[in-house]
Amino acid sequence: KPLTKQDITELRDHAIKASNQAYAPYSGIHVGAALLASDGNIYLGCNVENASYGLTICAERSAVSAAMQAISSKRDQMVRAIYIVNNKVPEIPPCGACRQVLFEFGKGGIVYFDGKKGMKKMLIDKILPQAFRL
């Protein structure tokens, strides 16, 4: 069933709450993600930076990990929708690594994020052209 405007607003509100839990002493960019999963629940994630920057965990992958702990079937369709917010940058879509992870677990899902001119919406199947597959 398609998401309503109220569903999307609720996801955004949850993402904002998640962003308040971010650990971002290096960039100062607090990112939050709210993932609506196939089981109907919302799972949250935030970015967790590290002095060894490559070890930083993005909010999107954090939310996917949280959902993964609760869902055991149809994981390739686990992500119905995910909303991503941040406290600093006018527009911050998912990075390449997060796009690959969302592609793996969100076939048919939707990514929402705040853009320079309002909310942006992208189909997960389209955010990573020629995604890696085994």
C-alpha positions in Angstrom: 0.0 0.0 0.0 1.4 3.5 -0.9 2.6 5.7 1.9 0.4 8.7 2.8 1.6 12.2 3.4 1.1 11.5 7.1 3.3 8.3 6.9 6.1 10.3 5.3 5.9 13.1 7.9 6.0 10.5 10.7 9.1 8.9 9.1 10.8 12.3 8.9 9.9 13.1 12.5 11.5 9.8 13.6 14.6 10.5 11.5 15.0 13.9 13.2 14.9 12.1 16.6 17.5 9.6 15.4 19.7 12.4 14.2 19.8 13.8 17.8 21.6 10.6 18.8 24.3 10.9 16.2 28.0 11.0 17.2 29.6 13.4 14.8 32.6 15.2 16.5 34.6 15.5 13.3 32.1 16.6 10.6 29.5 18.1 12.9 26.9 16.6 10.6 24.3 14.7 12.6 22.4 12.3 10.3 19.3 10.4 11.2 17.4 7.7 9.3 14.0 6.2 9.9 13.4 2.9 8.0 9.8 1.6 7.4 10.3 -2.1 7.2 8.2 -4.8 5.6 7.0 -5.9 9.0 5.3 -2.4 9.4 7.8 -1.2 12.1 10.0 1.8 12.0 13.7 1.2 12.7 16.1 4.1 13.5 19.7 4.7 12.7 22.2 7.5 13.2 25.7 8.2 12.0 28.6 7.2 14.3 31.9 8.8 13.3 35.3 7.5 14.2 38.8 9.2 14.2 39.7 6.5 11.7 37.2 7.9 9.3 36.7 4.8 7.2 35.2 3.1 10.3 32.4 5.6 10.4 28.9 4.1 10.2 26.2 5.9 8.2 22.7 6.4 9.5 21.2 4.4 6.7 23.3 1.4 7.3 22.7 1.7 11.0 18.9 1.6 10.4 19.2 -1.4 8.1 21.2 -3.2 10.8 18.5 -2.4 13.4 15.8 -3.8 11.1 18.0 -6.9 10.2 17.9 -7.9 13.9 14.1 -8.1 13.9 13.3 -9.4 10.4 14.1 -12.9 9.2 12.2 -13.4 6.0 12.2 -11.7 2.6 15.2 -9.6 3.5 15.7 -8.4 0.0 12.4 -6.6 0.3 12.9 -5.5 3.9 13.1 -1.7 3.3 9.7 -0.3 2.2 10.9 3.3 2.7 13.6 5.2 4.4 13.8 8.9 5.3 17.1 10.6 5.8 17.7 14.0 7.5 20.7 16.0 8.8 21.3 19.1 10.8 23.6 21.0 8.5 23.7 20.4 4.8 20.9 21.6 2.5 20.8 18.3 0.7 22.4 15.0 1.6 21.4 11.9 -0.4 22.7 8.4 0.6 26.4 7.8 -0.1 27.4 5.1 -2.5 27.9 2.4 0.2 24.5 3.1 1.6 23.0 3.0 -1.9 24.4 -0.5 -2.4 23.1 -1.7 1.0 19.7 -0.2 0.4 19.6 -1.8 -3.0 20.4 -5.2 -1.4 17.6 -5.0 1.1 15.1 -2.6 -0.4 14.0 -3.8 -3.8 10.9 -1.8 -4.7 11.4 0.6 -1.7 11.7 4.4 -1.6 14.3 6.8 -0.3 13.2 10.2 1.0 15.5 13.0 2.0 15.4 16.7 2.5 16.6 18.6 -0.6 17.4 22.2 -1.2 13.9 22.8 -2.4 11.9 20.4 -0.2 11.6 16.7 0.1 13.2 14.5 -2.6 12.0 11.0 -3.4 13.9 8.3 -5.2 13.2 4.6 -5.9 15.8 2.4 -4.3 15.9 0.4 -7.6 17.1 3.5 -9.4 19.5 5.2 -7.0 22.4 3.0 -8.0 22.6 2.4 -11.7 24.3 -1.0 -12.5 24.4 -2.0 -8.8 26.7 -4.8 -7.8 25.1 -8.2 -7.8 26.3 -11.8 -7.2 
